[in-house]
């Protein structure tokens, strides 16, 4: 609502008490996030919280729908029972879709679309919170919202208070073309308020209490879904990263190879490092990994391939460019006797041949005068540089 000063007022004065089921779900979402699993499988504890949250949300939704039926005026066009059933089906489907979502952006998109429908809004957005302020991250119509980082206005007050709010405003910084009627509800995770669902429509149609209460039903399950996907993301990251070097590991390499387009040129290098020589120089394995990673391009990925082996995957790369990357790594390592590189370049990806050919070249390079050997079946680059 808008007070005499024209500023936002929190809806605590006119919103009904939060349903017990929603309060319980909010407590679940605000509980500490379970530790990430050491495997790539879904975290059972986090999934249990989300499924329980969905069940509790369903209970709160049923109660809300029944209240709408009881409070519906006689003589209205749509049957209140039919409207309540439609809302219940839609919210149940929304909960299921969020449970199955694998990315934060997908969860936010679902929340925005359903928020627009529940509140009878024209457009909606998900507002993300960061150290710099608030930013519109997902929107049904991005042109309806400001692209600037928000430091004031309704959303800031909603984030700070943790309570829904609604108003008609002519100067809110979140709105690209005021005046508009706005409604916003905060989305909470373990660390606090992570964002908000914001909806807009014409200024001559202020949002009602029922519409904002309907919008608020989305917030707890959205928060629970975000908790789940973040925990899963941490789990997958830890499973794909070598703890000593903080590089991707061999398992991640196999996944990345599977996702490469077979029709694009690719280069692959395997590096072997003499750990005794590296240790004698006072450098750690992490320092060695950092030296290698500092010489590749942004499009390349470095992996800890084995105890004393590293790998570099170079998509969209011909033999000439791959050689230049390898030579930079050799130069950075300083002591050529401490390493060897086997390199292969293919115009089309053959995953089995890629790693086999690179290892054959590595075996030939170990102890050779020059530490770089290019595989015999590697395809020369257009500049005419032959195999070494």
DRENDRENVO-932075 format. One line per 2 residues: number of its first residue (from 0); for each residue x, y, z of C-alpha. Coordinates in Angstrom, 3 decimals, always signed. Each point is the difference from the previous one (the first is absolute). Layout:
residues N
NUM = X Y Z | ...
This chain:
residues 388
0 = +0.000 +0.000 +0.000 | +1.029 +3.645 -0.298
2 = -0.077 +2.241 +3.041 | -0.620 +3.762 +0.148
4 = +3.606 +0.653 -0.930 | -0.323 -2.044 -3.188
6 = +2.522 -2.573 +1.217 | -0.497 -3.722 +0.249
8 = -1.578 -1.459 +3.088 | +0.509 -3.649 +0.934
10 = -3.156 -2.060 -0.123 | +0.230 -1.239 +3.562
12 = -2.890 +2.240 +0.970 | -2.461 -1.545 -2.434
14 = +1.290 -3.410 -1.008 | -1.587 -2.826 +1.992
16 = +2.271 -2.024 +2.283 | +2.294 -2.273 -1.970
18 = -1.556 -3.493 -0.235 | +1.587 -2.485 +2.377
20 = +1.108 -2.186 -2.911 | +1.803 +2.871 -1.704
22 = +1.644 +1.002 +3.238 | +1.317 -3.532 +0.457
24 = +1.262 -0.103 -3.557 | +1.756 +3.324 +0.470
26 = +1.757 -1.453 +3.045 | +1.088 -3.015 -2.040
28 = +1.416 +2.176 -2.768 | +1.778 +2.210 +2.533
30 = +1.674 -2.984 +1.691 | +3.725 -0.521 -0.711
32 = +0.630 -1.500 -3.404 | +1.170 -3.636 +0.181
34 = +3.645 -0.575 -0.777 | +0.748 -0.827 -3.609
36 = +0.259 -3.662 -0.817 | +3.316 -1.498 -1.001
38 = -1.624 -1.690 -2.972 | -1.846 +1.314 -3.024
40 = -3.308 -1.571 +1.028 | -2.756 +2.312 +1.323
42 = +0.389 +0.907 +3.646 | -2.699 -2.056 +1.807
44 = -0.272 +2.401 +2.930 | -0.530 +3.006 -2.233
46 = -2.478 -1.827 -2.223 | -1.921 -1.121 +3.073
48 = -0.318 +3.629 +1.118 | -1.279 +1.010 -3.419
50 = -2.546 -2.822 -0.232 | -1.219 +0.764 +3.508
52 = -0.135 +3.665 -0.903 | -2.101 -0.781 -3.051
54 = -2.408 -2.051 +2.129 | -0.311 +2.795 +2.559
56 = -0.471 +2.559 -2.756 | -2.786 -2.173 -1.366
58 = -1.695 +0.000 +3.394 | +0.264 +3.773 +0.265
60 = -1.316 +0.370 -3.539 | -3.033 -2.168 +0.747
62 = -0.822 +2.129 +3.047 | +0.441 +3.177 -2.015
64 = -2.233 -1.289 -2.793 | -2.709 -1.009 +2.508
66 = +0.088 +3.500 +1.493 | -0.422 +1.469 -3.467
68 = -3.002 -2.239 -0.612 | -1.585 +1.001 +3.305
70 = +0.630 +3.690 -0.558 | -1.085 +0.097 -3.664
72 = -3.016 +2.259 -0.628 | -3.136 -1.566 -1.381
74 = -0.885 +0.574 -3.626 | +3.532 +0.199 -1.387
76 = +0.563 -1.438 -3.476 | +2.549 -2.681 +0.872
78 = -0.819 -2.641 +2.554 | +2.210 +0.579 +3.077
80 = +0.436 -3.768 +0.293 | +1.255 -0.227 -3.589
82 = +2.350 +2.940 +0.499 | +1.423 -1.547 +3.167
84 = +0.488 -3.365 -1.689 | +1.794 +1.668 -2.920
86 = +2.309 +1.886 +2.354 | +0.701 -3.166 +1.967
88 = +0.852 -1.974 -3.144 | +2.258 +2.779 -1.257
90 = +1.887 +0.362 +3.283 | +0.438 -3.770 +0.277
92 = +1.433 -0.063 -3.522 | +2.276 +2.925 +0.847
94 = +1.364 -1.875 +3.024 | +0.705 -3.055 -2.153
96 = +1.759 +2.045 -2.693 | +2.193 +1.747 +2.557
98 = +0.958 -3.315 +1.580 | +1.158 -1.259 -3.415
100 = +1.818 +3.203 -0.980 | +3.796 -0.288 -0.224
102 = +0.972 +3.690 -0.146 | -0.792 +3.112 +2.018
104 = -1.053 +1.892 -3.107 | -2.631 -2.618 -0.781
106 = -1.394 +0.129 +3.555 | -0.210 +3.808 -0.148
108 = -1.669 -0.100 -3.412 | -2.649 -2.429 +1.257
110 = -0.631 +2.169 +3.079 | -0.432 +3.130 -2.101
112 = -2.390 -1.606 -2.484 | -2.166 -1.472 +2.747
114 = +0.136 +3.248 +1.997 | -1.366 +1.956 -2.949
116 = -2.854 -2.478 -0.330 | -0.904 -0.174 +3.692
118 = +0.023 +3.767 +0.527 | -1.737 +0.796 -3.313
120 = +2.985 +2.159 -0.896 | +1.164 +1.180 -3.411
122 = +3.733 -0.647 +0.419 | +2.272 -1.451 +2.660
124 = +3.638 -0.341 +0.965 | +2.297 -1.730 +2.444
126 = +2.278 +2.397 +1.831 | +3.357 -1.355 +1.188
128 = +1.874 +1.344 +2.996 | +3.776 +0.532 +0.009
130 = +2.542 +2.042 +1.920 | -0.417 +2.813 -2.532
132 = -3.777 +0.207 +0.317 | -3.030 -1.439 -1.779
134 = -0.087 -0.958 -3.669 | -2.812 -1.228 -2.267
136 = +1.239 -3.467 -1.040 | -3.051 -1.640 -1.633
138 = -2.974 +1.799 -1.552 | -2.950 -0.781 -2.249
140 = +0.618 +3.362 -1.690 | +3.433 +1.467 +0.800
142 = -0.953 +3.384 -1.491 | -2.571 +0.528 +2.779
144 = +2.685 +0.083 +2.695 | +3.059 +2.110 +0.724
146 = +3.351 -1.597 -0.826 | +1.854 +2.037 +2.619
148 = +1.080 -1.443 +3.326 | -2.663 +1.045 +2.486
150 = +0.954 +1.740 +3.228 | -3.422 +1.313 +1.086
152 = -3.711 -0.422 -0.526 | -2.553 -2.701 +0.770
154 = +2.288 -2.931 -0.636 | +2.637 +1.220 +2.435
156 = -2.656 +0.368 +2.688 | -1.397 -3.470 -0.746
158 = +3.483 -1.518 +0.210 | +0.813 +1.778 +3.256
160 = -3.319 -0.763 +1.716 | -0.505 -3.512 -1.391
162 = -3.692 +0.803 -0.503 | -2.152 +0.335 -3.159
164 = -1.007 +3.482 -1.129 | -2.264 +1.578 -2.592
166 = -0.531 +3.526 -1.289 | -0.694 +2.297 -2.903
168 = +3.038 +2.125 -0.684 | +1.127 +2.626 -2.476
170 = +3.710 -0.037 +0.781 | +1.190 -3.446 +1.082
172 = +3.481 -0.621 -1.487 | -0.892 -3.599 -0.934
174 = -2.632 +1.128 -2.516 | +1.056 +1.105 -3.465
176 = -3.234 +1.837 -0.849 | -1.944 +1.140 +3.097
178 = -2.616 +0.417 +1.320 | -0.726 -3.656 +0.732
180 = -1.627 -2.182 +2.612 | +2.667 -2.194 +1.587
182 = +0.044 -2.991 +2.311 | +3.062 -1.817 +1.336
184 = +0.663 -2.960 +2.300 | +3.403 -0.967 +1.457
186 = +1.617 -3.394 -0.721 | +2.011 -1.366 +2.935
188 = +2.840 -2.550 +0.096 | +2.302 -1.109 +2.826
190 = +2.142 +3.131 -0.167 | -2.976 +2.383 +0.029
192 = -2.072 +1.730 -2.671 | +1.496 -0.992 -3.347
194 = -2.400 +1.812 -2.298 | -3.575 +0.938 -0.680
196 = -2.827 -0.695 -2.426 | -1.235 +3.301 -1.444
198 = -3.131 +0.532 -2.125 | -1.418 +3.086 -1.743
200 = -3.198 +1.156 -1.665 | -1.825 +3.236 -0.826
202 = -0.087 +2.626 +2.745 | -3.807 +0.100 -0.005
204 = -0.125 -3.641 +1.141 | +1.690 -0.260 +3.429
206 = +0.752 -3.524 +1.196 | -2.505 -1.382 +2.480
208 = +0.756 -1.796 +3.245 | -1.015 -3.370 -1.507
210 = +2.263 +0.525 -3.003 | +3.042 +0.813 +2.130
212 = -0.762 -2.912 +2.325 | -0.143 -2.277 -3.036
214 = +3.345 +1.362 -1.172 | +1.470 -0.623 +3.457
216 = -0.788 -3.713 -0.307 | +2.742 -0.289 -2.610
218 = +2.782 +1.405 +2.177 | +0.659 -2.943 +2.397
220 = +0.113 -2.709 -2.659 | +2.169 +2.223 -2.225
222 = +2.434 +0.430 +2.893 | +0.035 -3.749 +0.672
224 = +0.684 -0.713 -3.676 | +2.891 +2.496 -0.036
226 = +1.509 -1.623 +3.103 | -0.139 -3.382 -1.710
228 = +1.514 +1.035 -3.315 | +2.819 +1.927 +1.714
230 = +0.905 -2.973 +2.195 | -0.058 -2.281 -3.029
232 = +2.205 +2.406 -1.948 | +2.571 +0.050 +2.819
234 = -0.069 -3.786 +0.159 | +0.609 -0.383 -3.733
236 = +2.773 +2.606 +0.073 | +1.833 -1.738 +2.827
238 = -0.352 -3.358 -1.745 | +1.551 +1.394 -3.210
240 = +2.938 +1.906 +1.537 | +3.375 -1.303 +1.125
242 = +0.468 +1.231 +3.571 | +3.795 +0.369 -0.215
244 = +0.216 +2.091 -3.164 | -3.572 +1.363 -0.177
246 = -0.069 -1.026 -3.657 | -2.736 -2.087 -1.561
248 = +0.680 -3.723 +0.365 | +0.008 -2.955 -2.383
250 = -3.674 -0.727 +0.603 | -0.898 +3.526 -1.110
252 = +2.159 -0.418 -3.109 | -2.062 -3.016 -1.065
254 = -3.196 +2.009 +0.494 | +1.354 +2.950 -1.997
256 = +1.071 -2.296 -2.834 | -3.509 -1.438 -0.142
258 = -1.458 +3.496 -0.386 | +2.322 +1.090 -2.810
260 = -1.466 +0.251 -3.483 | +1.509 -2.807 -2.076
262 = +0.160 +2.241 -3.076 | +2.293 +2.688 +1.421
264 = +3.817 -0.098 -0.073 | +1.563 -0.808 +3.353
266 = +3.511 -0.234 +1.401 | +1.011 -1.943 +3.082
268 = +3.274 -0.029 +1.924 | +1.229 -2.247 +2.805
270 = +2.824 +1.334 +2.203 | +2.173 -2.088 +2.269
272 = +1.944 +1.705 +2.767 | +2.992 -1.461 +1.848
274 = -1.175 +0.512 +3.570 | +3.485 -0.615 +1.426
276 = +1.495 +2.774 -2.123 | -2.932 +2.314 +0.749
278 = +0.339 -0.682 +3.729 | +3.758 +0.701 -0.112
280 = -0.699 +3.471 -1.399 | -2.205 +0.776 +2.987
282 = -3.150 +0.284 -2.091 | -3.184 -1.705 +1.136
284 = -2.323 -2.003 -2.202 | -2.522 +2.833 +0.347
286 = +2.585 +2.477 -1.271 | +0.707 -2.263 -2.967
288 = -3.718 -0.182 -0.780 | -0.273 +3.793 +0.228
290 = +2.921 +0.450 -2.398 | -1.635 -2.274 -2.567
292 = -3.419 +1.609 +0.361 | +1.465 +3.500 -0.379
294 = +1.182 -0.724 -3.560 | -3.192 -1.362 -1.557
296 = -2.807 +1.980 -1.605 | -3.403 +0.685 +1.521
298 = -1.574 -2.603 -2.273 | +2.415 -2.721 +1.214
300 = -0.363 -2.148 +3.116 | +2.805 -1.504 +2.095
302 = -0.544 -3.261 +1.930 | +1.886 -2.018 +2.605
304 = +0.127 -3.209 -2.027 | +2.013 -2.218 +2.321
306 = +2.554 +0.084 +2.794 | +2.648 +1.689 -2.154
308 = -2.042 +0.773 -3.109 | -2.049 +2.971 -1.153
310 = -2.163 +0.418 -3.077 | -1.087 +2.969 -2.115
312 = -3.184 -0.149 -2.072 | -0.091 +2.566 -2.810
314 = -3.288 +0.103 -1.962 | -0.179 +1.791 -3.368
316 = +3.788 -0.132 -0.255 | +2.271 -1.104 -2.853
318 = +3.465 -1.480 +0.363 | +1.861 +3.286 -0.483
320 = -1.842 +1.807 +2.790 | +0.240 -3.019 +2.290
322 = +3.788 -0.080 -0.497 | +0.252 +3.637 +1.001
324 = -1.933 -0.690 +3.214 | +2.263 -2.968 +0.789
326 = +3.175 +2.010 -0.633 | -1.191 +2.716 +2.375
328 = -0.530 -2.628 +2.711 | +3.497 -1.401 -0.594
330 = +1.527 +3.471 +0.235 | -1.865 +0.739 +3.229
332 = +1.202 -3.224 +1.631 | +3.651 +1.126 -0.456
334 = +1.545 -3.453 +0.580 | -0.686 -1.980 -3.176
336 = +1.510 -3.154 +1.457 | -2.818 -0.057 +2.527
338 = -2.836 -0.491 -2.491 | -1.226 -1.343 -3.322
340 = -3.063 +0.682 -2.123 | -1.821 -2.224 -2.469
342 = -2.323 +1.884 -2.349 | -2.642 -1.060 -2.511
344 = -2.296 +2.116 -2.195 | -3.077 -1.357 -1.772
346 = -2.295 +1.679 -2.534 | -2.844 -2.099 +1.458
348 = -0.236 -1.415 +3.492 | +0.849 -3.677 +0.488
350 = +0.017 -0.329 +3.795 | +1.694 -3.393 +0.164
352 = +2.748 +0.918 -2.457 | +0.490 +3.413 +1.586
354 = +1.304 -1.173 +3.372 | +1.826 -3.041 -1.433
356 = +1.922 +2.050 -2.579 | +0.905 +2.672 +2.547
358 = +1.426 -2.610 +2.374 | +2.010 -1.624 -2.800
360 = +1.490 +3.385 -0.801 | +0.699 +0.615 +3.701
362 = +1.943 -3.256 +0.231 | +2.153 +1.111 -2.938
364 = +0.555 +3.436 +1.527 | +1.152 -1.245 +3.403
366 = +3.787 +0.254 +0.023 | +0.143 +1.437 -3.533
368 = +2.094 +3.051 -0.895 | -3.113 +2.119 -0.400
370 = -2.791 -0.638 +2.518 | -2.831 +0.402 -2.551
372 = -0.992 -2.777 -2.401 | -2.977 +0.168 -2.326
374 = -1.863 -3.241 -0.658 | +0.616 -1.648 -3.340
376 = -3.717 +0.008 -0.851 | -0.406 +3.665 +0.893
378 = -1.245 +2.200 -2.842 | +2.403 +2.791 -0.913
380 = -1.157 +3.588 +0.227 | -0.623 +2.114 -3.106
382 = +3.353 +1.814 +0.374 | +1.824 -3.200 -0.957
384 = +1.757 -0.746 +3.264 | +0.796 -3.702 -0.146
386 = -0.022 -2.527 +2.782 | +3.007 +0.141 +2.231
